[in-house]
C-alpha cells in the first residue's frame, strides 16, 4: 500500500533521513519506533507532503506521491494525526470533526462518517458542543483521532498518540487503534511507548539517527537484544 | 448545502425577514429624508461594507490586512480613468464590475506574495502596498500625464446611494455565505492553527489567497462609485491610509465574534465620526481618540460582546463573575450625562469665544472625572474578575 524507497530528507544542509526504506501492506498495523531526534516525525512529514524529500521515492497505491502537496495527499486517502494533537482549540468538538472532512471526497458524507466515529468514540458525542480546549488531554487525543478519521482515510498515520496521557488512557488509545484496524483502516503508528506498540503492531521498524537499523515482525523484535536493551530497558 | 433545510431554519427566517425589512427601509429612504441624510447614509454604508469585506478575510484568520485603502483607491482610479468629467468611456455598472475585477487581481497578486508572512510582517507589507501605489501614481501623474488630480463625472446623490446599497447587499450576502460554507470553516481553522489545517488537507495558501482577493472586490467596487461623490481625486485622496485603519478599528469596535458585530460597529462608528465632526469640529479628533482608547481597554470583545454579556447577566440574574459593579454603571451614566452637558454648552453658544472656553473646560473636567471613575471601576472589577484578566 505504502512504499518508501531510499528516502533522504534534508533540513537546509543537515541530513535528517538517510536512504530510508519501508513498506506498509493493506490491513496491517506497522510501527515505527525510535528515540527523540531519530527522525520519526521528519519521516512522517515527508510522507504527508509537508516536507519534500531530496531523493528517493514514496509510492501510495501504485502512485508516486513524493512532490505532491499535502492537501492532494490527504485527498488520495492518507490521513496524518499529528503529534501533540494540534486541535482547533477555540472551535467546538463538532466543528473540529467537520473540518476533518474537508477533502471533497469526504465532505458529502460527513454526517454519516460522524455517526460512525461517534460509535468508536462515544465521549465525543457527549462533548460535541464544547470548545476543544475545555477537554481533558485524553479527550483531546480522541478528537484528534476522530478528526483524522473524518477524511475516510485508507491509511492512517498516527504520531505519538500516547504522548502526555495517563497510563490507563494510553491503554484505551491502543485499544482504539486496534479497533480501527478491524474497521479496515491500515495504520502506520509512531510511538515511544515501545512495549505497548510492539504488542499491538504486526511489524515494526527501528529508526536511529535517520536510518532504519532494524526491522521485522514484532515477535522478532521483542526477542532482539538490541531492542530489549535500548528500548525496553531489560 | 441543502437549501430547503437551510431556509426552513427558524433562526434564518427571523434574520431573513428582519433583514428584508431593513433593506426595504433603506431602499425607500431617499423618498422621505433630506439629501444630507442620503449622503450621510451613503458614507455609512460604504464604511460598513468596507469593514465587512475586511472581516471576511481578517476576522477568522487573524491576519491583519492594512491593504483596504489600496483596493479602494484602485477602484477610485478605475472610475477616474473610465468615467471622467469629459464623458463616460463605458457605462457605470460595467466600470464598477471592472474596478472589482482589478481589485480582485491585485488581491490575488498581493495575497500570493505576502500571505506566507505572518503577524505584524503581513500588516506592514499590506500597508506598504498602499503607500507604494500612492507614491507610484503620484510620480506617474506628475511625470507622464502631467497632471496632479483628475475630475470624475458627478452623479445624482440618490443614484450613488442606490448603487452603494446594491454593493452593500452583495457584500453582506457574500460574507454570510462564505462564513457558512466549507471555506469559512477552513479559514477559521487556518486562524486557529495553520499547521493543523494543512494536516487535515486544507490547501492553506490557496484558500487564503482566494478569500483575500474576494474581500478586495467589494472595496474596489465601493471606491469606483465613491469617486463620483468625491468629484476631484488625486493619489492622496484615493489612497488615504486612514481608510486602511478604519475597517480594523470599526470591526474591533463592534466585536469580531459575531457576524453582525462589524456591521453594528461600523454603523455606530461612522455615525459617531460624523456627529463629532459636525458638533465638535475643534475637539473632534481628541474625543474620537478617547472613545477609541476606552473601547479597546474596557470592551475587549467590542460593542456586541458587551451587549451579550449584559443580556446574559440580566437573564441569569446577578452572578459574582459576570455582573458589572455599580461603580462601572455609574461611571458610564456619568460619562453619558457629562457628555450631553458639554455638548449642549458647545451647541448653544457655538461661535462665541467665551463660551467655547467654558464648554472646553467643562468637557475636560467631565472627561477627567469620567477617566478617574472608569479607572476605579476597572480596578474594582479587576479584583472581581469581570474583565477576565
Interface residues (C-beta under 8 A of the other chain):
Chain A: X48 X50 X69 X70 X71 X73 X74 X75 X79 X80 X81 X82 X86 X87 X88 X89 X90 X91 X95 X98 X99 X100 X102 X103 X107 X147 X148 X150 X151
Chain B: X182 X185 X186 X188 X189 X192 X193 X195 X196 X197 X198 X199 X200 X201 X202 X203 X204
